[in-house]
Amino acid sequence: MTARQTPTQRLVPELYCRDFGVSFAFYRDVLGFRARYERPEDRFAYLDREGAELMLEEVTADHDFTWLTGPLETPFGRGINFQIEVADLEGLLGSIASNGTKLRREPWEKWYRAGDRDVGQRQFLVQDPDGYLLRFCQDLGERVPT
């Protein structure tokens, strides 16, 4: 890893997958992530989209199972969703639709209390090939609570 490839985030989830090729193609071609670097021999990639970073790694027979806390059963990631902010939610929705991927929940607008302000976002839910729940959102700004 070069200095330029060094992770910039302090929390980067590593998502295990059943088929690295399928998952990598989904994140790259459908969701618009780019590979910051890859280790093909490990079926691993470090991905980035607009500063949202994550890692993908295939679980293989020779995998170091130290990192697994229990059996992997689909859908993976039960009980967690990953919020990923994007600049162009409509463009991403177009890419998802053209790929034939079904949304878990259609886009909706939501305002959340954050201190003395409400912050808004337009968001939708989609699951990756292994069942991880992804919540993509676009910032709608702030407002005074009503």
Long-range contacts (C-beta under 8 A, 24 or more apart in sequence): 1-37, 5-36, 5-37, 5-46, 7-46, 7-53, 8-51, 8-53, 9-51, 9-53, 12-46, 12-53, 12-54, 12-55, 13-54, 13-55, 13-82, 14-54, 14-55, 14-56, 14-57, 14-67, 15-54, 15-55, 15-56, 15-57, 15-76, 15-77, 15-128, 15-130, 15-132, 16-57, 16-58, 16-59, 16-68, 16-72, 16-76, 16-130, 17-56, 17-57, 17-58, 17-59, 17-76, 17-128, 17-129, 17-130, 18-58, 18-59, 18-74, 18-129, 18-130, 19-58, 19-129, 20-44, 20-45, 20-56, 20-57, 20-58, 22-129, 23-56, 23-58, 23-128, 23-129, 23-130, 24-56, 26-101, 26-128, 26-129, 27-54, 27-56, 27-128, 29-99, 30-95, 30-96, 30-99, 30-101, 31-92, 31-95, 31-96, 31-134, 32-86, 32-92, 32-95, 49-84, 49-86, 50-85, 50-86, 50-87, 52-84, 52-85, 52-86, 54-82, 74-130, 74-131, 75-127, 75-130, 75-131, 75-132, 75-133, 76-130, 76-131, 76-132, 77-130, 77-131, 77-132, 77-133, 78-131, 80-132, 80-133, 81-125, 81-133, 81-134, 81-135, 82-132, 82-133, 82-134, 82-135, 83-123, 83-135, 83-136, 83-137, 84-134, 84-135, 84-136, 84-137, 85-121, 85-136, 85-137, 85-138, 85-139, 86-136, 86-137, 86-138, 87-138, 88-138, 89-122, 89-123, 89-124, 89-136, 89-137, 89-138, 92-136, 93-124, 96-126, 101-126, 102-126, 104-133, 109-140, 111-140, 111-143, 113-145, 114-142, 116-144, 116-145, 117-142, 117-143, 117-144, 117-145, 118-142, 118-143, 118-144, 118-145
